[in-house]
Amino acid sequence: MKPNVAFFDFACCEGCQLDALNLNEQQLVDLLGAVNIVEFREVKTGKAKHYDIAFIEGSITRETDIPRIEDIRARSDLVVALGACACIGGVNCLKNLTPLDDAMRTVYGDAASDYDTAAARPIDRVIAVDAYVPGCPINTEEFLRTVTSLLLGVVPRLPNYPVCVECKMAGNICVYERGGTCVGPIIRAGCGAICVTAGRHCWGCRGVVDDPNENAQRDILLGAGLSVDEAVERFNIYLACREESS
């Protein structure tokens, strides 16, 4: 029998789930031939009792989310964090940098007390996670490679070298040499340096490499003319949960 696969979302834009289906015709046929998608709110109705693989997009931002995600974990053989929000907390963690009551009043005004919220966090702070597909949004080809690996019984390993390596491979001129700033020297590769190649800079959506030299990165940012607050801001766009937990 084909393995049961499900997709779930918590605090997110659901863009990573859409990118998981951003396949060409042959890729979609191959995927549906290999797995049985039993739950996926974006594309179908229906429920299942057991999942061989559960893909979860989004961070945990409410205490009431916890029983639901724990139930998904209990009924899943493998859980995969899908996208930056699930993997590292993502932009949702920016609210952790402000006292929660202040953040609630800013967003909801007088209705703040009507909403259930808590500090944002990646899903592996609540449940065990078996594999990760980082990015904002995810890379569809990386998603397919992850599915293939898991179906073969292999837990995929993420690259443990920085985006700078892929920038060199793409022939990009360094963002700093163009007069800009970038956190690529400490960010995990695997995206093909897509943002820099498109003329922008690395925002950090794939999270940091193991044992990153963040002090050196801050020095580089400060050396590019940023203030301390501006340098820290470059980290906090996607990495606020890392700062909050350290």
Secondary structure, 3 states (H helix, E strand, C coil): CCCEEEEEECECCCHHHHHHCCCCHHHHHHHHHHCEEEEECCCCCCCCCCEEEEEEECEECCCCHHHHHHHHHHCEEEEEEECHHHHHCHHHHHHHHCCHHHHHHHHHHHHHHHCCCCCCECHHHCCCCCEEECECCECHHHHHHHHHHHHCCCCCCCCCCEHHHHHHHHCCCCCHHHCCCCCHHHEECCCCCHHHHCCCCCCCCCCECCCCCHHHHHHHHHHCCCCHHHHHHHHHHHHHHHHHHC
